[in-house]
Amino acid sequence: MNTLHQFVFGIYPYIALAIFLFGSLARFEREQYGWKSDSSQLLHRGNLRTANILFHVGVLGVFFGHLVGLLTPVAVWDALGVSHSFKQMLAMVAGGLFGGIGLIGLVMLIARRFGNARLAANSSWRDKLLLIWLLVTLVLGLSTILVSAHHTDGHQMIRLMTWAQHIVTFQGDAAGYIADAAPIFKAHIFMGMTFFLIFPFTRMVHVWSGFASVGYVGRAWQLVRARH
């Protein structure tokens, strides 16, 4: 395990998470009027609703799947009688399903954002970077399924889980558990960590409001009326 690997997978996660948390707090404190998703519906409706639904369903499924799959201790799965191979197959199927749904929605959003001259002109470089970053991260994540299909014993998955759990419990040996992981896994992890790093500087900060509001799910529709 070389110094670069130790930095990227042992130290960089804490840098990314620190910027994610404190950057979000700083932006909320300094730029509350920019704390929104910057809807582009008024500029061009198109297939926005369908794309948004697919993207959000897919990404939320992937996020919570990663959260539960990576951070639930192995001992809990063993106590429930869930074998490592079955858990890996479950992760592959669920990840493929939600990742595929999210990818379809994201491609539709990208085509809409870059394909419409008015939208493209009114989109910041941060909006465009975010979409491309999410696209690469999703494609890498789906690509790991192909690699995982060649070793379904769950060994690689357990090492990834151990890495994530050692990171969140501040154990210094975390990077060693994925030293021999396939490059595609490392690339996906790096892109995922960096997403949290750029999160506070993009429109993604509106996610905090969604999680923080108890009544968000049951809120009324937001009506947007176009000028004629």
N, C-alpha and C positions, 0 to 999 in steps of 0.2 A: 504494500500500500504506500504510494508516494505522497509527497507533500500536497500536490494539487488535489488529489482525491480527498485527502483529509480535510483540506480547506472547503472544497465544494460540498461535500456531504457530511462534514462534521461541524463546520463553523458557519458557512454561508446560510444554512437554514435559519440560524438565530438572527443573522443580519436581516434576512428577508422578512422574518416574522416581526422583528423590532420595528422596521420601517413600515410594515403593514399596520401595526397597531398604533404607533406614535404618529405616523404620517396621517392616518385616518383621523386621529384626535386633533392634530394640528389643522387639518383642512376643515374639519367641522368648526373649529374655533375661529378660523380666519376667513373661510369662504363658504358661509352657510347658504348664500344665494346660488352657489354653484353646486350644491348638494342635491343633484337631481340626475335623472337619466337622459335629459336633453332629447325628448321625443322629437322625431323628424316627421311625424305624421302630417303636419301642416304643409311640409314641403313636398312630400310625395307619399301617397297612401300605399299603392301597389299591393304587394302580398305581405305587408308588414304584420298583420294580425296572425296569419298562419305561421310565418317564419318565427315570430316572437314566441308563440305557444310551443312550437317544436323545440326551439332553442332552450327555452327555460325549463321545460319538462326534462329534456335530455341532460342539461348541465346540472340541474338540481339532483337528478337521479344519480349522476356520476359523482357529484360532490358528497352526498350522504352515503353512497356506496363505499367511497374511499374512506370516509370518516369512520364508518362502522367496521369495514373490512380490515383497515390497517391498525386501528387503535383498540379494537377488542382483544384483550389478552388471549394468547393461544390456549391457556389453561381453561378459559371459559368455553371455547369451542370444543375442547376435549371433554369437558364435564358434560356438555350437551350431547356428546356422542357424534359430533360432526367430524368426519375424517378430513385430513388435509387435502386429499385428492378431490373430495366432494366440494369442499369450500372453494378450491381453485376453479373447478368447473362452474360453480355457481357464480363466482366473480367474473369468469370469462363470458358467460351467457348474459348476465345482468349488465356487465360493462359494455358488451357488444351491442345490446339492445338500446340502452340509454345513450351510449356514446354515438351510435348510429343516428338516433333521433336528433340528438343535439347537433351532429355534424350536418345533417340535412337542413335544419333550421339556420345554422350558421352560414352555410354556403348561400342560402337564399338571402340572408341579411347582407353578406358581402357583395353578392351580385347586385342587390338593390343599392347599396351604398356607393359602390364604384361604378355601376352601370348607368346611373342617373346623373347627368351633368350638374343639375341644381344641387342634388345631395352631396356630390363629390366636392363641389365648390364651397359648400357650407360645413364640411366636415373638417375637424382639426386633425393634425397629424397624430394626436394621441388616440382619437377615435379609430383611425385606420390601423395604427400599430396594435391596438387592443384586439381588433378583429383578426388580424393576421397572426398575432401571438396565440390567440385561442384556437385558431385553425390548426396551426402547427402542433400545439399541445394535444389537441383531440386526435389528430392523425397519428401522432406518435403513440398515444395511449391505445388506440385501436390496433396499431401495429404490434403492440406487445402481446396481443392475443394470439397472433400467429406464432410468435416465439414460444409462448406458454404451452401451446398445443403440442409441442414436441417433447415436453416433460411435464406430465400431468400428476406427478407424485406429490406436488405441493411444496417441495423443498425450497424452491426459489421464492415462492410466495411467503413462506414462513420467515425467510431472511429479510424480505422487504418489510414485513410486519414488525419484526424485531428492530430493524433500523428505525422505523417511524416511532415506535414506542420508546426506544432509547433516546431519541431526539426530544420528545415531549417530556421525558422524565429527567432530562439534563445529564445523561450518562455519556462520558467522553469516548466510549468505545463504539459509538453508533456506526461510524463510517466503515469500520472493518467488516460489518455484516454484509455489505453490498459491494465489497472490493472486487469480487468475481462475478458480479451481475452482468448480464448481457448489455452491450452499449445502448441498445434501444431503451432499456429500462432507465439507465442513467440519464439519457437525453430527456426522457419524459419527466423524470423527477426534477431535473434542472429547470426545464421549462415551467413546470408546475410551481416550483419555489419562486422563480422569478416573477411569475404572475402575481404572487402575493406582494412582491416588492414594488411592482408598478401599479398595483391596485389603488393606492390612495391618490394617485395623480390622474386617474381616469374617471369616466362616468360610473364605474363599478361601485363607487362609494354609496350609491343609492341602495345597494344590497343591505347595508347596515340598517337602514330605515325599515326595510321589509322584515328583517328578523326582529327588530326592536318593537315593532308595533303589533300588539296582540290582536287588534281588530283588522289587520291588513287583509287577511284571507276573506273576511266577510264584508269588505268595503264595497261601496256602491261603484258602479261603472263611472269612469271619468269621461264625460262627454266633450268631444272636440268638434266644434262647428267651423266649417270652412267659410271664408268670406266670399261673397258672390258680387 
